[in-house]
Amino acid sequence: MPPPAHFKEILNQWPPQRVQELILSRTRIDVERALTAAGSMNAENLAALLSPAAEQALEPLAAVSAGWTRQRFGHAVQFFAPLYVSNFCCNGCRYCGFNSATDKTVRGALTVDEAVIEAECLARQGFSHILLVAGEDLRNTPPAYFVELAGRIRHLFSSIQVEIYALTTEEYRQLVAGGVDGVTMFQESYNRDVYREMHAYGPKSDYDNRIDAVERAATAGMTFVGLGALLGINDWREEGFYLGLHADYIQKKYWRSCVSISYPRMRPAFGGEPPPVPVSDANLVQLMSALRANLPDVAMVLSTRELPGFREKMVRIAVTKISAGAKTTPGGYSGATDAEAQFEVADQRPLAEVAQAISAMGFDPVMKDWDRSYD
């Protein structure tokens, strides 16, 4: 049988009802078998480790996860910082503080000159990996904006990545030529019905265009591609299963790109809604450990949405990349605007303090592990 030409072919084989039935049917014996077989992706084993039956095996599951993390990544923990350039957005995502329907949100967009100043602030702190973030705002931040900005700051950073709206393949190629080497694109929810309910209008309401974007980015030559689901808007077990399928597919088809998975839990946000399906700390440990047991080579990201103690716990178990000192407001590092933040930051420690805490645990804080030697 030929390999699937697109991830949607795999999605069609796994409708939500089938996924739920598989997960809920797993037994203790299935969990034990999956723990023994850890180290490669298997849909049935992933379902077992995500299942309610695996809740009683959380400690051995976390231990297996930690073992694979150390084997593949050692004790290195990479640091990065997000740089928000605009909180204008034309989408109607119900959970987001940038929601265009929230007319009381204080909006702000940085000029390229202002964004360069923000980037310089981060470089002075010691960051070498940066993530440019924006709402869907083609008026203030079209694709050409990111091409220009990347070109002006690429000498400051070893890696510049973007977390923005979905682009065409040619637009991603323009970003690559300008110095952008990675894209993070959260599907938010792989369940079409939930996705439709949460994204009532705007370009982001197009599920297929959103899920195609990762492959367009990889096709365009992005070195790093990041996946994720917004935890709290749907059953986390179901989302975890689809994340595993998606990451495995991207790894195999676009093997020149490095794949990462982020685990953003919904946080309080001005104009946003509370999570309809809350995800506990234990749930998140199980989710990350289950995916690590099946995807040992995938980088795992945990942002400042999470509290310090929990982030450090997850560094021991699965996390290989974290942010620090993050501001989710355009101009937040230099005070350029009074714009509203996307969400509340839970870990407000500066980079130096987080790095010191990581070092005290016996891990190696890494500010730079990538360089454009071919430029």
C-alpha positions as CSV (number, residue, x, y, z in Angstrom):
1,M,0.0,0.0,0.0
2,P,1.5,3.4,-1.0
3,P,2.1,5.9,1.8
4,P,-0.5,8.6,2.3
5,A,-0.1,11.7,0.1
6,H,-1.4,14.0,2.8
7,F,-2.1,13.8,6.5
8,K,-5.8,14.3,5.9
9,E,-5.9,10.7,4.5
10,I,-4.8,9.5,7.9
11,L,-7.3,11.7,9.6
12,N,-10.1,10.2,7.5
13,Q,-9.1,6.7,8.7
14,W,-9.4,7.8,12.3
15,P,-12.7,9.6,12.9
16,P,-13.2,10.8,16.5
17,Q,-15.6,8.0,17.4
18,R,-13.1,5.4,16.4
19,V,-10.4,7.2,18.4
20,Q,-12.5,7.4,21.5
21,E,-13.6,3.8,21.2
22,L,-10.0,2.6,20.9
23,I,-8.7,4.7,23.8
24,L,-11.6,3.7,26.2
25,S,-11.2,0.0,25.3
26,R,-7.6,-0.2,26.4
27,T,-6.9,-2.4,29.5
28,R,-4.1,-2.7,32.1
29,I,-2.6,-5.4,30.0
30,D,-2.6,-3.1,27.0
31,V,-0.8,-0.4,29.0
32,E,1.9,-2.9,30.2
33,R,2.4,-4.0,26.7
34,A,2.7,-0.4,25.5
35,L,5.3,0.4,28.2
36,T,7.4,-2.5,27.2
37,A,7.2,-1.6,23.5
38,A,8.0,2.1,24.0
39,G,10.5,3.8,21.6
40,S,8.5,3.9,18.3
41,M,5.1,5.1,17.2
42,N,2.2,2.6,17.3
43,A,-1.4,3.8,17.3
44,E,-2.7,1.1,19.6
45,N,0.1,1.6,22.1
46,L,-0.3,5.4,22.1
47,A,-4.0,4.9,22.7
48,A,-3.2,2.6,25.6
49,L,-0.9,5.1,27.2
50,L,-3.4,7.9,26.8
51,S,-6.3,5.8,28.2
52,P,-7.9,5.9,31.6
53,A,-6.3,2.5,32.3
54,A,-2.9,4.2,32.2
55,E,-3.7,6.6,35.0
56,Q,-2.7,3.8,37.5
57,A,0.6,3.5,35.8
58,L,1.6,7.2,35.7
59,E,4.9,6.7,37.6
60,P,6.3,4.0,35.4
61,L,5.0,5.9,32.3
62,A,6.8,9.0,33.4
63,A,10.0,7.0,34.1
64,V,9.9,5.5,30.6
65,S,9.4,9.0,29.2
66,A,12.3,10.4,31.2
67,G,14.5,7.5,30.0
68,W,13.8,8.2,26.3
69,T,14.3,11.9,26.8
70,R,17.7,11.5,28.4
71,Q,18.7,9.0,25.7
72,R,17.8,11.2,22.8
73,F,18.4,14.7,24.3
74,G,20.7,14.2,27.2
75,H,20.4,17.0,29.8
76,A,20.2,19.9,27.4
77,V,17.3,22.3,27.6
78,Q,17.0,24.9,24.9
79,F,15.7,28.4,25.7
80,F,13.7,30.7,23.4
81,A,11.7,33.9,23.7
82,P,8.4,34.9,22.0
83,L,8.3,38.4,20.4
84,Y,4.7,39.5,19.9
85,V,4.5,42.1,17.1
86,S,0.7,42.6,16.8
87,N,-2.5,41.7,18.7
88,F,-4.8,42.9,15.9
89,C,-6.7,39.9,14.5
90,C,-9.6,39.3,12.1
91,N,-10.4,35.9,13.5
92,G,-13.1,34.9,16.0
93,C,-11.4,32.3,18.1
94,R,-13.5,32.1,21.3
95,Y,-10.6,31.3,23.6
96,C,-8.2,34.0,22.6
97,G,-7.6,37.5,24.0
98,F,-6.9,38.7,20.4
99,N,-10.4,37.8,19.3
100,S,-11.6,40.5,16.9
101,A,-15.1,40.5,18.6
102,T,-13.5,41.8,21.8
103,D,-13.9,45.5,21.1
104,K,-12.5,46.5,24.5
105,T,-9.1,44.9,23.9
106,V,-6.4,47.5,23.7
107,R,-4.7,46.9,20.3
108,G,-1.2,47.5,19.2
109,A,1.1,46.7,16.3
110,L,4.8,47.3,16.2
111,T,6.5,48.9,13.2
112,V,9.5,47.0,11.9
113,D,11.7,49.5,13.6
114,E,9.9,49.0,17.0
115,A,10.1,45.2,16.5
116,V,13.9,45.5,16.0
117,I,14.2,47.3,19.3
118,E,12.2,44.5,21.0
119,A,14.5,41.9,19.4
120,E,17.6,43.8,20.5
121,C,16.2,43.7,24.1
122,L,16.0,40.0,23.9
123,A,19.4,39.6,22.4
124,R,20.9,41.6,25.2
125,Q,19.3,39.2,27.7
126,G,21.1,36.3,26.1
127,F,18.5,34.8,23.9
128,S,19.6,33.3,20.6
129,H,16.4,31.6,19.5
130,I,13.4,33.8,18.9
131,L,9.7,33.2,18.0
132,L,7.8,36.0,16.2
133,V,4.1,36.0,17.1
134,A,1.1,37.8,15.7
135,G,-2.6,37.6,15.2
136,E,-4.0,37.4,11.7
137,D,-3.3,41.0,10.8
138,L,-2.5,41.4,7.1
139,R,-2.8,45.2,7.3
140,N,0.0,45.7,9.9
141,T,1.9,42.5,9.6
142,P,1.7,40.9,6.1
143,P,4.2,38.2,5.1
144,A,6.5,40.9,3.7
145,Y,6.7,42.4,7.3
146,F,8.2,39.2,8.6
147,V,10.6,38.9,5.7
148,E,11.9,42.4,6.4
149,L,12.1,42.0,10.1
150,A,13.9,38.7,9.9
151,G,16.4,40.2,7.5
152,R,17.1,43.0,9.9
153,I,17.6,40.9,13.1
154,R,19.1,37.7,11.7
155,H,22.5,38.8,12.8
156,L,21.3,38.8,16.4
157,F,19.9,35.3,16.5
158,S,20.9,31.8,15.5
159,S,17.3,30.8,14.8
160,I,14.2,32.9,13.9
161,Q,10.9,31.1,13.9
162,V,7.3,32.4,13.4
163,E,3.9,31.6,15.0
164,I,1.5,33.4,12.7
165,Y,-1.4,32.8,10.3
166,A,-1.3,30.2,7.6
167,L,0.7,31.1,4.5
168,T,1.0,29.7,1.0
169,T,4.0,27.6,0.0
170,E,5.5,30.5,-1.9
171,E,5.1,32.9,1.1
172,Y,6.8,30.4,3.3
173,R,9.6,30.2,0.8
174,Q,10.0,34.0,1.0
175,L,10.3,33.7,4.7
176,V,13.0,31.1,4.4
177,A,14.9,33.3,2.0
178,G,14.6,36.1,4.5
179,G,16.1,34.2,7.3
180,V,13.1,32.4,9.0
181,D,14.0,28.8,9.7
182,G,10.9,27.5,11.6
183,V,7.1,27.6,11.8
184,T,4.9,26.7,14.7
185,M,1.3,26.0,13.7
186,F,-1.2,24.8,16.4
187,Q,-4.2,23.1,14.9
188,E,-5.9,24.0,18.2
189,S,-8.3,21.0,17.8
190,Y,-8.1,18.1,15.4
191,N,-11.8,17.4,15.9
192,R,-13.6,19.2,13.0
193,D,-16.8,19.8,15.0
194,V,-15.0,21.3,17.9
195,Y,-12.8,23.3,15.6
196,R,-15.9,24.7,13.8
197,E,-17.5,25.7,17.1
198,M,-14.4,27.4,18.4
199,H,-13.6,29.3,15.2
200,A,-16.8,30.9,14.1
201,Y,-15.4,33.2,11.4
202,G,-12.2,34.6,9.8
203,P,-9.6,32.9,7.7
204,K,-8.7,30.6,10.6
205,S,-12.1,29.0,10.4
206,D,-10.9,27.0,7.4
207,Y,-9.8,23.8,9.0
208,D,-8.3,22.3,5.9
209,N,-6.2,25.3,5.2
210,R,-4.9,25.3,8.7
211,I,-3.9,21.7,8.8
212,D,-2.3,21.9,5.3
213,A,0.0,24.8,6.5
214,V,2.5,22.6,8.3
215,E,3.1,20.6,5.1
216,R,3.4,23.8,3.0
217,A,6.0,25.1,5.4
218,A,8.0,21.9,5.3
219,T,7.8,21.8,1.5
220,A,9.1,25.4,1.4
221,G,12.2,24.3,3.3
222,M,11.5,25.2,6.9
223,T,14.1,23.5,9.2
224,F,11.8,23.4,12.2
225,V,8.1,22.7,12.3
226,G,6.0,22.8,15.5
227,L,2.7,21.2,16.1
228,G,0.3,21.6,19.0
229,A,-3.3,21.5,20.2
230,L,-4.8,24.0,22.6
231,L,-5.5,21.9,25.7
232,G,-8.8,22.7,27.3
233,I,-11.2,23.0,24.3
234,N,-11.6,19.2,23.7
235,D,-10.8,15.9,25.2
236,W,-7.0,15.9,25.7
237,R,-6.8,12.1,25.1
238,E,-8.3,12.5,21.6
239,E,-6.1,15.5,20.8
240,G,-3.0,13.6,22.0
241,F,-3.8,10.7,19.7
242,Y,-4.1,12.9,16.7
243,L,-0.9,14.8,17.7
244,G,1.0,11.6,17.7
245,L,-0.3,10.6,14.3
246,H,0.5,14.0,12.9
247,A,4.0,14.2,14.3
248,D,4.8,10.7,13.1
249,Y,3.6,11.5,9.6
250,I,5.6,14.8,9.3
251,Q,8.7,13.1,10.7
252,K,8.5,10.4,8.1
253,K,7.5,12.4,5.0
254,Y,9.5,15.6,5.7
255,W,12.5,14.0,7.3
256,R,14.7,17.0,6.6
257,S,12.6,19.1,9.1
258,C,12.8,18.8,12.9
259,V,9.5,18.3,14.5
260,S,8.4,19.6,17.9
261,I,5.2,19.4,19.9
262,S,3.9,22.2,22.2
263,Y,1.4,21.7,25.0
264,P,-0.4,25.0,25.6
265,R,-3.1,24.8,28.3
266,M,-5.7,27.5,28.2
267,R,-4.9,30.4,30.4
268,P,-7.0,33.3,31.6
269,A,-7.2,35.9,28.8
270,F,-9.0,39.3,28.5
271,G,-11.9,38.6,26.2
272,G,-11.4,34.9,26.2
273,E,-13.5,32.1,27.6
274,P,-12.6,29.6,30.4
275,P,-11.6,26.1,29.2
276,P,-14.7,23.9,28.5
277,V,-12.6,20.8,29.2
278,P,-10.0,21.6,31.9
279,V,-6.7,19.6,31.8
280,S,-5.1,18.8,35.2
281,D,-1.4,18.5,35.9
282,A,-1.7,14.7,36.0
283,N,-3.5,14.7,32.7
284,L,-0.7,16.8,31.1
285,V,2.0,14.5,32.6
286,Q,0.2,11.5,31.1
287,L,-0.2,13.2,27.7
288,M,3.4,14.3,27.4
289,S,4.8,11.0,28.6
290,A,2.6,9.0,26.3
291,L,3.7,11.0,23.3
292,R,7.4,10.8,24.3
293,A,7.2,7.0,24.7
294,N,6.0,6.9,21.1
295,L,8.0,9.7,19.6
296,P,11.4,9.7,21.3
297,D,13.0,12.1,18.8
298,V,10.4,14.8,18.8
299,A,11.3,18.0,20.7
300,M,8.8,19.0,23.4
301,V,8.0,22.6,24.3
302,L,6.5,24.0,27.5
303,S,6.0,27.7,27.7
304,T,5.5,30.2,30.5
305,R,1.8,29.4,30.5
306,E,2.8,26.9,33.2
307,L,4.0,27.5,36.8
308,P,7.7,27.2,37.6
309,G,7.6,24.0,39.7
310,F,5.6,22.2,37.1
311,R,7.8,23.3,34.2
312,E,10.9,22.0,36.1
313,K,9.2,18.7,36.9
314,M,8.4,18.2,33.2
315,V,12.0,19.0,32.2
316,R,12.9,15.9,34.1
317,I,10.3,13.8,32.3
318,A,9.8,15.1,28.7
319,V,10.4,18.7,28.0
320,T,13.5,19.8,25.9
321,K,12.6,23.4,25.1
322,I,11.2,26.2,27.2
323,S,10.6,29.9,27.0
324,A,11.6,32.4,29.8
325,G,10.9,36.0,30.7
326,A,8.1,36.0,28.1
327,K,5.9,39.0,27.4
328,T,2.7,38.3,25.4
329,T,2.1,41.9,24.7
330,P,3.3,43.7,21.6
331,G,6.1,46.0,22.8
332,G,6.2,44.2,26.1
333,Y,10.0,44.1,26.4
334,S,10.7,47.7,25.6
335,G,7.4,49.2,26.7
336,A,6.6,50.4,23.2
337,T,2.8,50.0,23.5
338,D,0.1,49.6,26.1
339,A,-1.5,46.7,24.1
340,E,-3.4,43.9,25.7
341,A,-1.6,40.5,26.4
342,Q,-2.8,37.4,24.7
343,F,-2.9,35.5,28.0
344,E,-1.6,35.7,31.5
345,V,1.9,34.4,32.0
346,A,2.3,32.0,34.9
347,D,6.1,31.8,35.1
348,Q,7.3,35.4,35.2
349,R,10.9,34.7,36.1
350,P,13.6,36.3,34.0
351,L,15.9,34.2,31.8
352,A,18.8,34.2,34.2
353,E,16.7,32.9,37.1
354,V,15.1,30.1,35.1
355,A,18.5,29.1,33.7
356,Q,19.9,29.0,37.2
357,A,17.0,26.8,38.4
358,I,17.6,24.4,35.4
359,S,21.3,24.3,36.2
360,A,20.6,23.5,39.9
361,M,18.7,20.4,38.7
362,G,21.7,19.1,36.9
363,F,20.5,20.1,33.4
364,D,22.3,22.3,30.8
365,P,20.6,25.5,29.8
366,V,21.3,26.0,26.1
367,M,20.9,29.4,24.6
368,K,22.2,28.4,21.1
369,D,22.3,24.9,19.5
370,W,21.8,25.9,15.9
371,D,23.6,28.0,13.4
372,R,23.2,28.9,9.7
373,S,26.6,27.6,8.7
374,Y,25.4,27.3,5.1
375,D,24.5,31.0,4.7
